[in-house]
Amino acid sequence: MTANWATFTEAEPDLARTAEERFGAFTHHVLATLRKDGSPRTTGLEVRFLNGELWLGMMPDSLKALDLRRDPRFALQANPGDGQSMGGGDVRVSGRAIEVEDPAQKAAYGEEVEPPEPFHLFRAELTEVVRTYVEDDKYLVLQVWKPGEPVRTIKRS
């Protein structure tokens, strides 16, 4: 089961807002894809939240784009920032990246974001969103959301 960003935001607005703030705090984040041989590849990436979607834009024929065309599964980690504070916690999103082929949809994204042309554009279908943070300098807290389920909170000391 997957969901777009709007579905996640409607289901869990507080966690969605925190996730967007974490991704918005820095420009570059880390995307994990799968190579032809199944081994992981990590690369830098900029993301956008527009019109209820999480968008992944890439340079033409970049290895990450070719990976996603072959196998759409991905994991995306928000940049944790400087030092060790990770204000707002660590946020990870997993799912499937669906390439946008519709010229009108791609043009609308291009007008909004103005990426270098040409570019690949993928829309994220979420399978999981996880936030990890420290509470009261005592607990490691994980908030885990999956489509169709409420947020599950796990505290470890």
OpenMM code with the backbone's topology and positions (N, CA, C; nanometers):
from openmm import Vec3, app, unit

residues = "MET THR ALA ASN TRP ALA THR PHE THR GLU ALA GLU PRO ASP LEU ALA ARG THR ALA GLU GLU ARG PHE GLY ALA PHE THR HIS HIS VAL LEU ALA THR LEU ARG LYS ASP GLY SER PRO ARG THR THR GLY LEU GLU VAL ARG PHE LEU ASN GLY GLU LEU TRP LEU GLY MET MET PRO ASP SER LEU LYS ALA LEU ASP LEU ARG ARG ASP PRO ARG PHE ALA LEU GLN ALA ASN PRO GLY ASP GLY GLN SER MET GLY GLY GLY ASP VAL ARG VAL SER GLY ARG ALA ILE GLU VAL GLU ASP PRO ALA GLN LYS ALA ALA TYR GLY GLU GLU VAL GLU PRO PRO GLU PRO PHE HIS LEU PHE ARG ALA GLU LEU THR GLU VAL VAL ARG THR TYR VAL GLU ASP ASP LYS TYR LEU VAL LEU GLN VAL TRP LYS PRO GLY GLU PRO VAL ARG THR ILE LYS ARG SER".split()
positions = [
    Vec3(0.0841, -0.1181, 0.0000),
    Vec3(0.0000, 0.0000, 0.0000),
    Vec3(0.0886, 0.1245, 0.0000),
    Vec3(0.0534, 0.2214, -0.0837),
    Vec3(0.1273, 0.3473, -0.0908),
    Vec3(0.0308, 0.4649, -0.0774),
    Vec3(0.0880, 0.5828, -0.0550),
    Vec3(0.0082, 0.7053, -0.0437),
    Vec3(0.0923, 0.8210, -0.0936),
    Vec3(0.0267, 0.9242, -0.1440),
    Vec3(0.1019, 1.0431, -0.1814),
    Vec3(0.1182, 1.1325, -0.0584),
    Vec3(0.1898, 1.2438, -0.0757),
    Vec3(0.2177, 1.3319, 0.0381),
    Vec3(0.0896, 1.3920, 0.0953),
    Vec3(-0.0063, 1.4254, 0.0107),
    Vec3(-0.1324, 1.4839, 0.0582),
    Vec3(-0.2068, 1.3866, 0.1483),
    Vec3(-0.2079, 1.2605, 0.1137),
    Vec3(-0.2739, 1.1587, 0.1967),
    Vec3(-0.2059, 1.1495, 0.3322),
    Vec3(-0.0729, 1.1502, 0.3325),
    Vec3(0.0031, 1.1479, 0.4576),
    Vec3(-0.0276, 1.2723, 0.5408),
    Vec3(-0.0287, 1.3894, 0.4772),
    Vec3(-0.0548, 1.5147, 0.5478),
    Vec3(-0.1942, 1.5157, 0.6096),
    Vec3(-0.2904, 1.4620, 0.5380),
    Vec3(-0.4269, 1.4562, 0.5902),
    Vec3(-0.4360, 1.3591, 0.7078),
    Vec3(-0.3665, 1.2477, 0.6983),
    Vec3(-0.3719, 1.1462, 0.8038),
    Vec3(-0.2944, 1.1884, 0.9288),
    Vec3(-0.1777, 1.2509, 0.9091),
    Vec3(-0.0897, 1.2851, 1.0220),
    Vec3(-0.0300, 1.4242, 1.0016),
    Vec3(-0.1095, 1.5290, 1.0189),
    Vec3(-0.0619, 1.6645, 0.9872),
    Vec3(0.0583, 1.7097, 1.0695),
    Vec3(0.0660, 1.6737, 1.1971),
    Vec3(0.1794, 1.7178, 1.2791),
    Vec3(0.3095, 1.6545, 1.2330),
    Vec3(0.3080, 1.5246, 1.2092),
    Vec3(0.4288, 1.4562, 1.1627),
    Vec3(0.4666, 1.5052, 1.0232),
    Vec3(0.3692, 1.5273, 0.9370),
    Vec3(0.3971, 1.5779, 0.8021),
    Vec3(0.4608, 1.7163, 0.8087),
    Vec3(0.4095, 1.8023, 0.8948),
    Vec3(0.4652, 1.9371, 0.9100),
    Vec3(0.6105, 1.9289, 0.9587),
    Vec3(0.6362, 1.8424, 1.0572),
    Vec3(0.7725, 1.8252, 1.1075),
    Vec3(0.8650, 1.7740, 0.9974),
    Vec3(0.8173, 1.6787, 0.9192),
    Vec3(0.8988, 1.6237, 0.8099),
    Vec3(0.9306, 1.7325, 0.7078),
    Vec3(0.8317, 1.8106, 0.6700),
    Vec3(0.8552, 1.9184, 0.5729),
    Vec3(0.9532, 2.0220, 0.6277),
    Vec3(0.9432, 2.0510, 0.7570),
    Vec3(1.0374, 2.1458, 0.8182),
    Vec3(1.1794, 2.0917, 0.8144),
    Vec3(1.1955, 1.9615, 0.8411),
    Vec3(1.3292, 1.9008, 0.8381),
    Vec3(1.3863, 1.9064, 0.6971),
    Vec3(1.3048, 1.8721, 0.5973),
    Vec3(1.3536, 1.8769, 0.4597),
    Vec3(1.3739, 2.0210, 0.4137),
    Vec3(1.2945, 2.1131, 0.4652),
    Vec3(1.3065, 2.2530, 0.4271),
    Vec3(1.4237, 2.3251, 0.4913),
    Vec3(1.4800, 2.2697, 0.5984),
    Vec3(1.5893, 2.3347, 0.6702),
    Vec3(1.7192, 2.3368, 0.5895),
    Vec3(1.7347, 2.2422, 0.4969),
    Vec3(1.8557, 2.2327, 0.4155),
    Vec3(1.8167, 2.1991, 0.2719),
    Vec3(1.9030, 2.2313, 0.1790),
    Vec3(1.8741, 2.2093, 0.0375),
    Vec3(1.8993, 2.0652, -0.0047),
    Vec3(2.0093, 2.0082, 0.0394),
    Vec3(2.0508, 1.8765, -0.0091),
    Vec3(2.0238, 1.7669, 0.0934),
    Vec3(1.9761, 1.6537, 0.0415),
    Vec3(1.9412, 1.5383, 0.1246),
    Vec3(2.0027, 1.4142, 0.0620),
    Vec3(1.9831, 1.2974, 0.1232),
    Vec3(2.0445, 1.1748, 0.0732),
    Vec3(1.9373, 1.0783, 0.0247),
    Vec3(1.9514, 1.0377, -0.1006),
    Vec3(1.8605, 0.9427, -0.1635),
    Vec3(1.9320, 0.8093, -0.1773),
    Vec3(1.8652, 0.7022, -0.1386),
    Vec3(1.9178, 0.5666, -0.1590),
    Vec3(1.8326, 0.4978, -0.2644),
    Vec3(1.9000, 0.4414, -0.3643),
    Vec3(1.8355, 0.3654, -0.4706),
    Vec3(1.9043, 0.2296, -0.4792),
    Vec3(1.8569, 0.1468, -0.5710),
    Vec3(1.9168, 0.0144, -0.5901),
    Vec3(1.9842, 0.0071, -0.7264),
    Vec3(2.1096, -0.0360, -0.7274),
    Vec3(2.1842, -0.0546, -0.8523),
    Vec3(2.1325, -0.1787, -0.9248),
    Vec3(2.1814, -0.1997, -1.0467),
    Vec3(2.1441, -0.3173, -1.1258),
    Vec3(2.1669, -0.4473, -1.0488),
    Vec3(2.2785, -0.4534, -0.9746),
    Vec3(2.3116, -0.5769, -0.9030),
    Vec3(2.2412, -0.5887, -0.7674),
    Vec3(2.1556, -0.4907, -0.7357),
    Vec3(2.0806, -0.4943, -0.6104),
    Vec3(2.1490, -0.4268, -0.4934),
    Vec3(2.2735, -0.3845, -0.5105),
    Vec3(2.3429, -0.3167, -0.4013),
    Vec3(2.2934, -0.1726, -0.3910),
    Vec3(2.3049, -0.1111, -0.2732),
    Vec3(2.2528, 0.0246, -0.2554),
    Vec3(2.3446, 0.1300, -0.3175),
    Vec3(2.2823, 0.2397, -0.3601),
    Vec3(2.3561, 0.3567, -0.4071),
    Vec3(2.2989, 0.4769, -0.3313),
    Vec3(2.3847, 0.5599, -0.2733),
    Vec3(2.3374, 0.6828, -0.2095),
    Vec3(2.3924, 0.8019, -0.2870),
    Vec3(2.3060, 0.9017, -0.3043),
    Vec3(2.3432, 1.0226, -0.3774),
    Vec3(2.2705, 1.1415, -0.3168),
    Vec3(2.3223, 1.2592, -0.3449),
    Vec3(2.2570, 1.3812, -0.2997),
    Vec3(2.1373, 1.4142, -0.3869),
    Vec3(2.0423, 1.4873, -0.3277),
    Vec3(1.9198, 1.5202, -0.4001),
    Vec3(1.8506, 1.6391, -0.3353),
    Vec3(1.7886, 1.7219, -0.4184),
    Vec3(1.6988, 1.8265, -0.3705),
    Vec3(1.5564, 1.7758, -0.3877),
    Vec3(1.4684, 1.8099, -0.2954),
    Vec3(1.3285, 1.7660, -0.3026),
    Vec3(1.2365, 1.8872, -0.2950),
    Vec3(1.1137, 1.8695, -0.3414),
    Vec3(1.0128, 1.9754, -0.3333),
    Vec3(0.8804, 1.9155, -0.2888),
    Vec3(0.8076, 1.9914, -0.2094),
    Vec3(0.6712, 1.9576, -0.1707),
    Vec3(0.5808, 2.0576, -0.2417),
    Vec3(0.5077, 2.0116, -0.3427),
    Vec3(0.4203, 2.0995, -0.4197),
    Vec3(0.2910, 2.0267, -0.4528),
    Vec3(0.1800, 2.0972, -0.4363),
    Vec3(0.0499, 2.0445, -0.4781),
    Vec3(0.0205, 1.9054, -0.4223),
    Vec3(0.0541, 1.8844, -0.2960),
    Vec3(0.0221, 1.7582, -0.2305),
    Vec3(0.1116, 1.6424, -0.2685),
    Vec3(0.2246, 1.6714, -0.3311),
    Vec3(0.3170, 1.5661, -0.3731),
    Vec3(0.4571, 1.5953, -0.3224),
    Vec3(0.5338, 1.4892, -0.3041),
    Vec3(0.6776, 1.4975, -0.2791),
    Vec3(0.7444, 1.4660, -0.4123),
    Vec3(0.8203, 1.5630, -0.4653),
    Vec3(0.8817, 1.5522, -0.5971),
    Vec3(1.0321, 1.5323, -0.5854),
    Vec3(1.0846, 1.4471, -0.6713),
    Vec3(1.2282, 1.4209, -0.6800),
    Vec3(1.2716, 1.4566, -0.8221),
    Vec3(1.3513, 1.5606, -0.8368),
    Vec3(1.3995, 1.6021, -0.9674),
    Vec3(1.5459, 1.5639, -0.9826),
    Vec3(1.5833, 1.5238, -1.1071),
    Vec3(1.7195, 1.4755, -1.1305),
    Vec3(1.7706, 1.5163, -1.2676),
    Vec3(1.9015, 1.5213, -1.2792),
    Vec3(1.9647, 1.5489, -1.4078),
    Vec3(1.9372, 1.4333, -1.5041),
    Vec3(1.9358, 1.4630, -1.6342),
    Vec3(1.9067, 1.3575, -1.7324),
    Vec3(2.0098, 1.2458, -1.7273),
    Vec3(1.9589, 1.1251, -1.7298),
    Vec3(2.0411, 1.0036, -1.7320),
    Vec3(2.1370, 0.9924, -1.6135),
    Vec3(2.1049, 1.0586, -1.5026),
    Vec3(2.1854, 1.0395, -1.3815),
    Vec3(2.1673, 0.8952, -1.3355),
    Vec3(2.2657, 0.8424, -1.2661),
    Vec3(2.2579, 0.7031, -1.2211),
    Vec3(2.1388, 0.6804, -1.1299),
    Vec3(2.1076, 0.7781, -1.0442),
    Vec3(1.9921, 0.7607, -0.9551),
    Vec3(1.8620, 0.7539, -1.0343),
    Vec3(1.8504, 0.8349, -1.1408),
    Vec3(1.7303, 0.8296, -1.2246),
    Vec3(1.7206, 0.6956, -1.2965),
    Vec3(1.8327, 0.6478, -1.3484),
    Vec3(1.8328, 0.5180, -1.4162),
    Vec3(1.8003, 0.4055, -1.3171),
    Vec3(1.8524, 0.4167, -1.1950),
    Vec3(1.8183, 0.3184, -1.0910),
    Vec3(1.6674, 0.3158, -1.0683),
    Vec3(1.6075, 0.4341, -1.0524),
    Vec3(1.4639, 0.4415, -1.0224),
    Vec3(1.3782, 0.3962, -1.1399),
    Vec3(1.4243, 0.4167, -1.2595),
    Vec3(1.3505, 0.3658, -1.3756),
    Vec3(1.3477, 0.2128, -1.3748),
    Vec3(1.4570, 0.1542, -1.3326),
    Vec3(1.4687, 0.0082, -1.3294),
    Vec3(1.3954, -0.0511, -1.2091),
    Vec3(1.4101, 0.0133, -1.0949),
    Vec3(1.3491, -0.0342, -0.9699),
    Vec3(1.3085, 0.0899, -0.8916),
    Vec3(1.1789, 0.1180, -0.8792),
    Vec3(1.1350, 0.2456, -0.8223),
    Vec3(1.1488, 0.2588, -0.6699),
    Vec3(1.1935, 0.1564, -0.6021),
    Vec3(1.2055, 0.1662, -0.4556),
    Vec3(1.3166, 0.2630, -0.4166),
    Vec3(1.2879, 0.3437, -0.3136),
    Vec3(1.3863, 0.4410, -0.2662),
    Vec3(1.3719, 0.4616, -0.1157),
    Vec3(1.4756, 0.5192, -0.0579),
    Vec3(1.4716, 0.5727, 0.0784),
    Vec3(1.5349, 0.7113, 0.0709),
    Vec3(1.4763, 0.8059, 0.1426),
    Vec3(1.5208, 0.9451, 0.1391),
    Vec3(1.5413, 0.9926, 0.2816),
    Vec3(1.6603, 1.0423, 0.3104),
    Vec3(1.6945, 1.0885, 0.4452),
    Vec3(1.7139, 1.2392, 0.4425),
    Vec3(1.6436, 1.3091, 0.5317),
    Vec3(1.6609, 1.4540, 0.5433),
    Vec3(1.8006, 1.4843, 0.5956),
    Vec3(1.8588, 1.5896, 0.5446),
    Vec3(1.9896, 1.6342, 0.5902),
    Vec3(1.9814, 1.6628, 0.7401),
    Vec3(2.0672, 1.5997, 0.8217),
    Vec3(2.0581, 1.6205, 0.9672),
    Vec3(2.1117, 1.7547, 1.0129),
    Vec3(2.1841, 1.8258, 0.9268),
    Vec3(2.2348, 1.9572, 0.9642),
    Vec3(2.3688, 1.9509, 1.0331),
    Vec3(2.4112, 2.0673, 1.0804),
    Vec3(2.5414, 2.0800, 1.1451),
    Vec3(2.5394, 2.0219, 1.2852),
    Vec3(2.6532, 1.9758, 1.3293),
    Vec3(2.6673, 1.9296, 1.4672),
    Vec3(2.5845, 1.8065, 1.4969),
    Vec3(2.5445, 1.7954, 1.6220),
    Vec3(2.4720, 1.6770, 1.6662),
    Vec3(2.3324, 1.7069, 1.7180),
    Vec3(2.2843, 1.8276, 1.6982),
    Vec3(2.1560, 1.8651, 1.7580),
    Vec3(2.0358, 1.8065, 1.6841),
    Vec3(2.0426, 1.7949, 1.5528),
    Vec3(1.9324, 1.7458, 1.4711),
    Vec3(1.7988, 1.8043, 1.5154),
    Vec3(1.7925, 1.9373, 1.5232),
    Vec3(1.6693, 2.0025, 1.5646),
    Vec3(1.5493, 1.9489, 1.4891),
    Vec3(1.4486, 1.9029, 1.5601),
    Vec3(1.3312, 1.8457, 1.4957),
    Vec3(1.3430, 1.6972, 1.4700),
    Vec3(1.4616, 1.6422, 1.4920),
    Vec3(1.4794, 1.4984, 1.4750),
    Vec3(1.5260, 1.4601, 1.3358),
    Vec3(1.5483, 1.3330, 1.3208),
    Vec3(1.5911, 1.2723, 1.1957),
    Vec3(1.4664, 1.2239, 1.1229),
    Vec3(1.4535, 1.2527, 0.9934),
    Vec3(1.3350, 1.2117, 0.9179),
    Vec3(1.3779, 1.1308, 0.7967),
    Vec3(1.3105, 1.0167, 0.7779),
    Vec3(1.3339, 0.9310, 0.6621),
    Vec3(1.2008, 0.8983, 0.5962),
    Vec3(1.2030, 0.8936, 0.4637),
    Vec3(1.0845, 0.8603, 0.3849),
    Vec3(1.1233, 0.7448, 0.2926),
    Vec3(1.0381, 0.6448, 0.2859),
    Vec3(1.0597, 0.5328, 0.1941),
    Vec3(0.9394, 0.5207, 0.1027),
    Vec3(0.9625, 0.4634, -0.0136),
    Vec3(0.8505, 0.4433, -0.1045),
    Vec3(0.8942, 0.4017, -0.2420),
    Vec3(0.8106, 0.4411, -0.3377),
    Vec3(0.8337, 0.4120, -0.4790),
    Vec3(0.8310, 0.5445, -0.5540),
    Vec3(0.9264, 0.5629, -0.6441),
    Vec3(0.9351, 0.6850, -0.7241),
    Vec3(0.8759, 0.6573, -0.8614),
    Vec3(0.7715, 0.7306, -0.8963),
    Vec3(0.7022, 0.7117, -1.0228),
    Vec3(0.7419, 0.8247, -1.1170),
    Vec3(0.8022, 0.7904, -1.2298),
    Vec3(0.8477, 0.8938, -1.3226),
    Vec3(0.7289, 0.9638, -1.3881),
    Vec3(0.7376, 1.0957, -1.3949),
    Vec3(0.6341, 1.1772, -1.4578),
    Vec3(0.6679, 1.1887, -1.6056),
    Vec3(0.5791, 1.1384, -1.6889),
    Vec3(0.5995, 1.1415, -1.8340),
    Vec3(0.5112, 1.2482, -1.8995),
    Vec3(0.4049, 1.2909, -1.8308),
    Vec3(0.3098, 1.3857, -1.8868),
    Vec3(0.3769, 1.5221, -1.9054),
    Vec3(0.3870, 1.5698, -2.0292),
    Vec3(0.4548, 1.6971, -2.0547),
    Vec3(0.3925, 1.8160, -1.9801),
    Vec3(0.2608, 1.8190, -1.9686),
    Vec3(0.1950, 1.9316, -1.9005),
    Vec3(0.2295, 1.9320, -1.7520),
    Vec3(0.2286, 1.8157, -1.6904),
    Vec3(0.2612, 1.8069, -1.5476),
    Vec3(0.4079, 1.8433, -1.5242),
    Vec3(0.4942, 1.7965, -1.6124),
    Vec3(0.6358, 1.8270, -1.6001),
    Vec3(0.6613, 1.9762, -1.6232),
    Vec3(0.5896, 2.0354, -1.7192),
    Vec3(0.6039, 2.1790, -1.7473),
    Vec3(0.5567, 2.2619, -1.6283),
    Vec3(0.4474, 2.2212, -1.5645),
    Vec3(0.3966, 2.2940, -1.4471),
    Vec3(0.4992, 2.2906, -1.3343),
    Vec3(0.5614, 2.1750, -1.3129),
    Vec3(0.6678, 2.1641, -1.2120),
    Vec3(0.7834, 2.2563, -1.2502),
    Vec3(0.8229, 2.2536, -1.3782),
    Vec3(0.9335, 2.3362, -1.4250),
    Vec3(0.9085, 2.4847, -1.4070),
    Vec3(0.7856, 2.5284, -1.4273),
    Vec3(0.7520, 2.6695, -1.4073),
    Vec3(0.7651, 2.7080, -1.2606),
    Vec3(0.7280, 2.6187, -1.1721),
    Vec3(0.7322, 2.6464, -1.0283),
    Vec3(0.8751, 2.6429, -0.9732),
    Vec3(0.9523, 2.5433, -1.0147),
    Vec3(1.0840, 2.5184, -0.9550),
    Vec3(1.1985, 2.5746, -1.0385),
    Vec3(1.1806, 2.5855, -1.1699),
    Vec3(1.2825, 2.6314, -1.2623),
    Vec3(1.4105, 2.5490, -1.2547),
    Vec3(1.4000, 2.4163, -1.2718),
    Vec3(1.5205, 2.3331, -1.2704),
    Vec3(1.5971, 2.3481, -1.4014),
    Vec3(1.7246, 2.3106, -1.4015),
    Vec3(1.7976, 2.3095, -1.5284),
    Vec3(1.7314, 2.2095, -1.6235),
    Vec3(1.7180, 2.2472, -1.7485),
    Vec3(1.6556, 2.1594, -1.8487),
    Vec3(1.7641, 2.0825, -1.9220),
    Vec3(1.7369, 1.9650, -1.9681),
    Vec3(1.6235, 1.8785, -1.9381),
    Vec3(1.6405, 1.8151, -1.8004),
    Vec3(1.5363, 1.7482, -1.7518),
    Vec3(1.5436, 1.6848, -1.6207),
    Vec3(1.4463, 1.5673, -1.6137),
    Vec3(1.4767, 1.4761, -1.5219),
    Vec3(1.3836, 1.3687, -1.4881),
    Vec3(1.3014, 1.4176, -1.3692),
    Vec3(1.1758, 1.3785, -1.3649),
    Vec3(1.0899, 1.4138, -1.2530),
    Vec3(1.0171, 1.2891, -1.2052),
    Vec3(1.0254, 1.2664, -1.0742),
    Vec3(0.9590, 1.1525, -1.0129),
    Vec3(0.8672, 1.2015, -0.9021),
    Vec3(0.7523, 1.1373, -0.8898),
    Vec3(0.6562, 1.1634, -0.7828),
    Vec3(0.6688, 1.0491, -0.6827),
    Vec3(0.6767, 1.0831, -0.5542),
    Vec3(0.6953, 0.9815, -0.4507),
    Vec3(0.5624, 0.9213, -0.4065),
    Vec3(0.5560, 0.7903, -0.4066),
    Vec3(0.4463, 0.7167, -0.3433),
    Vec3(0.5043, 0.6590, -0.2152),
    Vec3(0.4535, 0.7038, -0.1025),
    Vec3(0.5110, 0.6693, 0.0275),
    Vec3(0.4681, 0.5310, 0.0752),
    Vec3(0.5641, 0.4593, 0.1330),
    Vec3(0.5331, 0.3347, 0.2034),
    Vec3(0.5626, 0.3483, 0.3528),
    Vec3(0.6435, 0.4501, 0.3891),
    Vec3(0.6767, 0.4694, 0.5307),
    Vec3(0.7410, 0.6060, 0.5501),
    Vec3(0.7079, 0.6687, 0.6632),
    Vec3(0.7747, 0.7905, 0.7080),
    Vec3(0.8146, 0.7664, 0.8529),
    Vec3(0.9416, 0.7944, 0.8846),
    Vec3(0.9931, 0.7699, 1.0201),
    Vec3(1.0629, 0.8954, 1.0707),
    Vec3(1.0286, 0.9345, 1.1909),
    Vec3(1.0983, 1.0433, 1.2588),
    Vec3(1.1619, 0.9841, 1.3835),
    Vec3(1.2891, 1.0148, 1.4061),
    Vec3(1.3617, 0.9687, 1.5241),
    Vec3(1.4154, 1.0920, 1.5963),
    Vec3(1.3924, 1.0981, 1.7273),
    Vec3(1.4433, 1.2120, 1.8034),
    Vec3(1.4681, 1.1698, 1.9481),
    Vec3(1.5387, 1.2555, 2.0207),
    Vec3(1.5689, 1.2302, 2.1616),
    Vec3(1.4747, 1.3153, 2.2459),
    Vec3(1.4143, 1.2532, 2.3449),
    Vec3(1.3216, 1.3224, 2.4343),
    Vec3(1.3791, 1.3244, 2.5757),
    Vec3(1.3835, 1.4428, 2.6346),
    Vec3(1.4297, 1.4622, 2.7734),
    Vec3(1.5699, 1.4069, 2.7975),
    Vec3(1.6541, 1.4067, 2.6950),
    Vec3(1.7898, 1.3513, 2.7061),
    Vec3(1.7912, 1.2104, 2.7642),
    Vec3(1.6795, 1.1406, 2.7527),
    Vec3(1.6674, 1.0090, 2.8151),
    Vec3(1.6152, 0.9024, 2.7189),
    Vec3(1.5233, 0.9410, 2.6302),
    Vec3(1.4572, 0.8434, 2.5438),
    Vec3(1.4890, 0.8684, 2.3966),
    Vec3(1.5085, 0.7613, 2.3253),
    Vec3(1.5107, 0.7673, 2.1800),
    Vec3(1.3681, 0.7354, 2.1368),
    Vec3(1.3069, 0.8282, 2.0644),
    Vec3(1.1671, 0.8118, 2.0252),
    Vec3(1.1599, 0.7959, 1.8736),
    Vec3(1.0860, 0.6960, 1.8305),
    Vec3(1.0605, 0.6744, 1.6884),
    Vec3(0.9123, 0.6892, 1.6635),
    Vec3(0.8787, 0.7699, 1.5641),
    Vec3(0.7411, 0.7805, 1.5166),
    Vec3(0.7401, 0.7170, 1.3780),
    Vec3(0.6563, 0.6156, 1.3596),
    Vec3(0.6529, 0.5415, 1.2340),
    Vec3(0.5123, 0.5487, 1.1762),
    Vec3(0.5025, 0.5967, 1.0519),
    Vec3(0.3741, 0.6015, 0.9825),
    Vec3(0.3812, 0.5168, 0.8571),
    Vec3(0.2770, 0.4398, 0.8343),
    Vec3(0.2597, 0.3630, 0.7111),
    Vec3(0.1182, 0.3898, 0.6604),
    Vec3(0.0993, 0.3901, 0.5283),
    Vec3(-0.0337, 0.4173, 0.4741),
    Vec3(-0.1403, 0.3256, 0.5331),
    Vec3(-0.2525, 0.3873, 0.5709),
    Vec3(-0.3644, 0.3117, 0.6254),
    Vec3(-0.3516, 0.2792, 0.7735),
    Vec3(-0.2426, 0.3228, 0.8368),
    Vec3(-0.2209, 0.2956, 0.9796),
    Vec3(-0.1967, 0.4270, 1.0533),
    Vec3(-0.2321, 0.4324, 1.1822),
    Vec3(-0.1966, 0.5513, 1.2604),
    Vec3(-0.0470, 0.5501, 1.2915),
    Vec3(0.0048, 0.6641, 1.3333),
    Vec3(0.1449, 0.6710, 1.3747),
    Vec3(0.1658, 0.5794, 1.4938),
    Vec3(0.2727, 0.5025, 1.4856),
    Vec3(0.3133, 0.4159, 1.5973),
    Vec3(0.4342, 0.4830, 1.6618),
    Vec3(0.4290, 0.5021, 1.7949),
    Vec3(0.5395, 0.5656, 1.8667),
    Vec3(0.6103, 0.4618, 1.9522),
    Vec3(0.7415, 0.4571, 1.9383),
    Vec3(0.8254, 0.3632, 2.0128),
    Vec3(0.9246, 0.4449, 2.0934),
    Vec3(0.9342, 0.4179, 2.2251),
    Vec3(1.0322, 0.4861, 2.3102),
    Vec3(1.1323, 0.3846, 2.3623),
    Vec3(1.2588, 0.4198, 2.3479),
    Vec3(1.3663, 0.3336, 2.3996),
    Vec3(1.4517, 0.4159, 2.4930),
    Vec3(1.4944, 0.3531, 2.6019),
    Vec3(1.5831, 0.4278, 2.6940),
    Vec3(1.7217, 0.3691, 2.6930),
] * unit.nanometer
topology = app.Topology()
chain = topology.addChain("A")
for resn in residues:
    res = topology.addResidue(resn, chain)
    for name in ("N", "CA", "C"):
        topology.addAtom(name, app.Element.getBySymbol(name[0]), res)
